[in-house]
């Protein structure tokens, strides 16, 4: 590998490491971190709870490994993010290995770089969701299955189905469906019917059942064995049925109550930012591959593969049919998209396509200059906590991009270098400066940290008519319940509430002392008024922590 690419790898690792220092962002990541800490505290590993209440949404694997990490490294940002990060690195390695089974080492390296430097991948390594772990399990299973089909070594077979089992304990049946989509397409287009009907798959199903048994046991005893429990206003809720059917397929059939009106193009629209800076290359490569399949009358040779195109297309369609979608749902198919992108880029670099390379290079250079200018503004204006040195440094980095462009623009791989330079450089500043400054306005982490640092007893701390997301409990390292009736508040209580609610205490014979105060903004919903320091005040809520005397 050339030395310049080693530098890119080191720079990417720096981006990820900076992400470990960012406070955990609400909503999902904060909730999962709080639940993992609660699981560690209570020791309830087979039954999942959120704030002491039965939780029926995500499978338990994320909470298991996060709780174990916290047991080893303590309750902190690093411990919560480490397991997800390791699965992210497994996804990058597996993408490289899968590509290398069918394509050149150059294409394989490009595929790994593409995946590792997409905006969505970088983001989900600090804004932890189940999707990072799911991606790692799924692409690892597909790599191992592809290796087993080629080499027939039992170790690959066992590893593949064990990974599918872990993926199902992370986010449900989608972990099994994606490999079926990928290899089903591959063998049908090869007309390899024997590969579809192998008896060994029965052993694979047994391995999956062994892996998911602890989860099923916990679901049964927490829900199915207690039909009297009230879950989301309903009795007789089956945890097993919810996991295997309602949560996934029920969103397509309408049985699930989750519905945000997303259409079939929702995930593609969000890939426009989450697959940056490679989205245009992916789209061209995808449609070229579809056109090539049609030209071959949907028949491929034994030397060709359709794992990536089938895996991405059918996964996208199945997810896109859901009546409830979020941008990160498509992340499980990113490894396929990365390999498709790498195939197109390799052809672009190696072919006699000087005009196309020049067009792509100039277009992306223009886009990146605009993005760097936006970054400079974000570093210079919104947050006074960011030193004015850093916008200047970002300006010099932009000058570095211009110098790089003019020095390598005639090289075949100039596009790759420009994209990696900008993706890594922009995220170094975002992870190192912008996100930490933004998270200062998240009440859950700021108030929770203050409570922990000042040893405020969480068992005597309550919120009053003030909803704070789960990061509060994670950083306070204890569950903080609500007292929304002022008559229940008594001497010795610590109350976290909105500043405007203090009038309720002044109207009652309750004396209090203000211990801490701050501001709150839903940081996952950044708005222009919030980014403008002159208008920000109108976007903020003020909170106080008081002690009742």
Secondary structure, DSSP 8 states (H G I E B T S, - for coil): --HHHHHHHHHHHHHHHHHHTS---TTHHHHHHHHHHHHHHH---SS-EETTEE--SS-SHHHHHHHHHHHHH-SSHHHHHHHHHHHHHHHHHHHHHHHHTTS-HHHHHHHHHHHHHSHHHHHHTTS--HHHHHHHHHHHHHHHHHHHHHH--HHHHHHHHHHHHHHHHHH-THHHHHHHHHHHHHHHHHT-HHHHT-THHHHHHHHHHHHHHHHHHHHIIIIIT-TT--BTTBSS--HHHIIIIITTTHHHHT-SS------TTHHHHHHHHHTTTSHHHHHHHHHHHHHHHHHTTT---TT---HHHHHHHHHHHHHHTSSS--GGGGGGGHHHHHHHHHHHHHHHHHSS-HHHHHHHHHHHHHHHHHHHHHHHHHHHSS-TTS-HHHHHHHHHHHHHHHHHHHHHTTSTTHHHHHHHHHHHHHHHHIIIIIHHHHGGG-HHHHHHHHHHHTT--GGGEEEES----THHHHHHTS--EE--SGGG--TT-EEEEEGGGHHHHHTTT--EEEEEEEEE--TTS--HHHHSTTTGGGG-EEEEEEEE-
